[in-house]
Amino acid sequence: MALVILLILVALPAVAPALQPPRGRGMWIWYLNRSAGGNVAAIAAQARAAGVQSIYVKSADGTRVWSQFSRGLVTELHSSGLGVCAWQYVYGTQPAAEAQAALVAVRDGADCLIIDAEFEYNGRYAAAQTYLRTLRAYVGAHYPLVLASFPYVDFHPGFPYSVFLGPGGAQFDMPQMYWGDIGDSVAQVFHRTYTGNRPYRRPIVPLGQSDSMASSLGVQQFRGLAVANGAPGIAWWDFAWASATALWPAIGAPVGVAGVASHGYPVLRVGAVNDQVVLLQEHLASEFPRQRLTGSFGAETRAHVAAFQRRHGLPVTGVTDSRTWRWLLRVPRVAVTWASSASAARTAGAGRAVAAPVSASLPDRHREIPELGSSHSARAEAR
């Protein structure tokens, strides 16, 4: 295995851009042949004209590798001074094989890998862990991974954010903040997304839309709020839509709309059931080993939150306010190996694996982005 990893790393070409993606401005490409007719020089020229520093090209769908992402494409875009990342849509039914498919783009020189995980991964805690562990075994601990998923965490109680954005997971969080599709204002989308994602402690790279549901003013507001919130980068979906909607000028113009930073942490109390609770319980379990990882905020979790607050001189409420979160996040999370089922956890033996949390079995509360999961296909076919 060590020899394989060494050969892969040796084969990677030098990165030409000075700014390592996903930092800076990035533009997604789904179908290369529908973006400037597949002319890579024209793609690079358009990107540079709008101040876009990196291009994100689809490289795989599940276990199926897409030939449009190649070493030649990476070399040509690098020679134009652009960063190049691959993105892969994943399903979770064959996580190890999906990781193998992702590796092809890494070997072709991708500067980072974006994991587009959506509703198919609901409830698949063990699969998410298998995918990441397999991938990390090949690319190492420091290769940049990015999660692109639902922006509103509380709408998706079964989605394993705490795995994808946990130890060995993605170093960057790129929520799909398509305000026009969601139907909220740009400011509302930023506030809710940043508040819900903040406990995962990953730099947020907002992913905005440039399709027919967007406007020049919306794009400017989105960029202004990204700057106000200290985003290390910003990304857009996608190249062909920006051309069709003539939004490239808005993407490249100086930011002229001031934004206000989004603050706060999610307030969790008895009755909350979602992945934020899983994360909370993983931190609590470091100080209170009897804390179970259920994803359900009940009497046990409330008692431990209150005990934690009392121990650290905080107001004892049993509710996770911002002060409690800030103190709690200083405590390491317990190491967890997720089993695919309760029976698998029993077979593994005590202390070796735990069954997926109760919250993992819950359906989405709402799909904030219409047809999310098939949205990329719908957008592509609409062009």
N, C-alpha and C positions, 0 to 999 in steps of 0.2 A: 504494500500500500504506500509506504513512504517513497519508494522509487517512482510510482505512478504520479504522486503529487509533485515530486521534483521535476519530472519530465514536463508536466503541465505548466508549471510556473516558468520553467526555462523557455517554453515555447511562446509565452505571451510577448507581444511586441511592446516596445516602449510607448508610453502614453505621450502624445504630442501636446495636448492642451495643458496650460498652466493651472487651470481650475479643475479640480477633480469632481466630476458629477457624483451625486445629484445636486451639488452646490451650483449656484448661478441659475441662469435661465435655461430651461429645457423644453423641447417640443417632442411629443409622442408621434410616432408613425405606426399605423396599423398595417396598411398595404403600401409597400414601397412604390409599386407601379401606379398607384393613384395619387402619389405625391410628386408634383412637378413632372408627371409622366415617367417617374423612375429615374430621371436624370440626376445623378448624385451631385454633379457640379452645380446644377440649378438649385437643388435642395440646400446645399452648403451656402450658396450666395444669398438665398432668401433668408436663411437662418442668421447669417452674419449681419445682414441689413437690419434685422429686427433686434439685434443684440442677443440672440439666442446662442448659447455657448455649448449646448449638448443636444444630441438627437437620440431619442429612445425608440428603437425599432423592435417590432415583435419578432421573437426568435423561436418560439415554440408554443403549441397549444396542447396542454397536458403532456403526454409522452411523445407527441408528434413534433419533430423538428421542422422548422420552416427554413427553406433554402435561401430566402431573401436576406437573412442575416449571414454574412460571410466574412472571412478574413479580408477579402478584397474590399468590401464595403467599409470595414473598420479602417483599413489602411488609407482609403481615399478620403474619408471624413477626417481622420487624424491629420492627414496632410493639409487639410483646409483649416486646421487649428481648432476643430470641434471635438468635444468629448463624444463618446458613443456608448450607450448602455443598451442592453438587451432587456426585453420584457416578455414574460411568460405567463399565460393564463393557466391556472392550476385547478384541479378538481378534487384531489385527495383520495381517489380510489386506488391509485397506484403511486403512492408518494415517492418511493425509492426510484422507480422508473422515471418519474417526473424530474427528480433531481438529476438523473443521468442525462435527460434531455436538456436541462438547463446548462449542464456542464459543457455542452458543445459550443455554446456561444461564449462561455468563459475562455475556452481554449482558442476561440477565434479572435480573442483580444478585447472583449467587452470590458469597459471600464467599471461597470457595475451591473448588477442584475436586479430588475424590478419584478417582484412577485405580485401578480395581479390575482389575488384570492378573494372570492366573493361568496355567494350564497351556497355554492357546492361544498364549502369547507365548514359550514355550520355543524357543530357537534363533533368535529373531527380533531379532537385534541391530540390523540395519539398519532394520527396521520400527519398533522402539522409538525409534530416533533420528529417523526421519522424523516420527513422531507428535509427539514433543516439539518438534522444530524448527518444525513447522507451527503447533503450538499457541502456542509462544512468539512466533512472528512476529506473532500477533494480540494476545496478552494482555500481552506485554512480559516483561522479565526478572524482575520482582519480584512478579507475581501469584502467590499461594500455591497450589502444587500438592502433592498428597499421594499417595504410593504405598501402596496396600493390597494386600498379596500374601502369599505363603507365609512363615511365620515362621522355618522351619529352612533357612537358606541352603544348607547342605551337602547337603541332600536333593535339590536342584534344580540340577544342574550346568549345565543349558542355559538357565536363566532369566537375562535380562540385567539383573540388579540394578545393575551398574556403569553402565549407561546410564540407567535410570530414576532412579537416585540419583546421577547424575554431573553434570557441567557442563551447565547449561541444563535439568536435570531437576527432580524434586520436591525441595522444601526440607524436607519432613517424610516420615518413614517410619512407616507404620501397619500393622505386621504383624498378621495374623489369628491371634491367640493363643488359640484356642478349646481350652482345656485339657481339657474334658470329651470333646470329639471326638478330640483327639490321644491321650488316654489317659495323659498324664503329669500329675504334680502341678503345681499352679500355680507353685510354686517352680522346678521343673525346666523348665517352659516359659519362665519369665522368664530363667533362667540361659542356656539354650541359644539363645534368641532374641537376647538382648542380646549375647552373645559373638559369634554369627555375623554380626550386623548392625553391630557396632561399627566395623569398618574403613571403612564407607561414610560415617561422620561426619555423620549426619543425626539431628536430634532424634527420638526414638522416642515415638510416641503409641500405647500399647498398645490393641489392639482386643480386647475380651473378649466373652464370650457370655452371653446372658440367656435361653437357651432351656431345654428340658427336661433337657439334659445339665449344667446349672449348678445351683448351690445358693446359699443365702444366705451360707453360710460361704465358699464358693469365690469369690463376688463380693467379699466383704470381704477375703479374702486377696489377690485380684487388685488391689484398690484400694490395699491396704497396700504391696504390692511396687511398684506404680506410683509411689507417693509416695517410697518408699525409694530408687528409682532416678532420682529427679529428673525424671520425665516431665512435659513441659509441658502435657500433656492426657491424657485417657483417653476411650475411645469404647466403645460397646456395640452389639452386633448382637442383636435390633433391637427397635424400639418395640412391635410387635405381640406378639413373644415375651415381652418383659418384662411385658406386661399379662396374657398367658395363664398365665405361670408365677408371677405375683404376686411378682416380684423387684424391683419399683420401690422398696419400702422399703429393701432392701439397697443398692440403687444410690444412694439419697439419704441414708442414715444416716451419722453420723460414722464415720470410719475408726477401728475399734477393734482391728484385727489388725495388729500390727507386722510389718514386712517387713525383709528383708536385701538390700542392693544386690548386683546381679550384676556381676562384674568379669571382666576378661581379654579377650584377643583370640584368634581362632582360630589354632591351631598348624598351620602348613603346612610340609610337607616333601616330599621326593621321593615321587611316587606320587599326590599330591593332584591332582584334576582337577575344577575348578569355577570359578564366577565370582569367588570370592575370589582365586583365582590370577590371573585376568585383571586385577583391580584391583592386585594386587601387582606384576604385570609392567608395568602402565602407570606406576607410580611408579618402578620400577627403570629403565625405559627413559629416564627423564630424566637419569640419571647414567651409564647404560650403553646407548647408542643401538642397539647390536646385539641388545638383548633383544627377542625376538619375543613377540607377543601371542597365545599359543596356548591359555591356560587350563589348560595341563598343566605341572605342576611336575616338570621333568626335570633333567638334568645342567647344562644352560645356566642355568636359573633358580637352581639351587643354587649354582653358581659365582658368580653375580651377587649373591645374598643374602650369601654369605660375604665377597665383596669389599666390599659395602656395610658389613657389620659391622666389617670390618677398618679401613675408611676412617673410620668414626665411633667407633672405640674401644670397640666392643661385643664380647662373647664371640663368637668365630668358630665357629658351629655349622652354618651353612647351613640353619637352621630358623628360622621366624618366631615368636619368643617375643614377649611383650608389649613389652619394651624395643625390640626391632627394629621392631615396628609403630609405636610412638610416634615413633621417629626417621624412619622411612620416610614416614609420613604428613605430615611437614613438607616433603617434597620434592614439588613440583607433579607432577601426572599429565601425561603427554604427550597432546596433542590427537589424537583418533582419529575418523576417518570410516569407519564400517563399511559394507562392500559386502554386497549380498544373496547373493553367491556368489563363489567363487574366480575364475571367469571374468569376473565384473563388476569385481572388483578389478584384474585384469590389463588390462581395457579402460580403466579409469580412469587407469591409469598409475602408476608408482612414486611414492610419497609422497603420493598423493591419496586412496587408500582401501585398506583392508585387509579381507581376507575374515574372516568370523566365526570366532572361536576354535574349536579342536578340541572344547573342552568343550561348545560350543553344540549339537553333534549328539548328545549323550548324553541318554538318557531319565532321568526322575525315578528316584532311588534308592528313594524311598518316598513315598507320599502320607500325610503326617502327619495330615491332616484327611480323614476318609472322604468320598468323593464330592466332593472339592474340585474346583472348576471348575463343577460343577453343584449344589454344596451350597446356594447361595442359592435355586435353583429348588426343590430338595427341601424345604428348610425352609418356603418359602412355600406350597407345595402341601399340606404336612402340616397346616397350620393349619385 
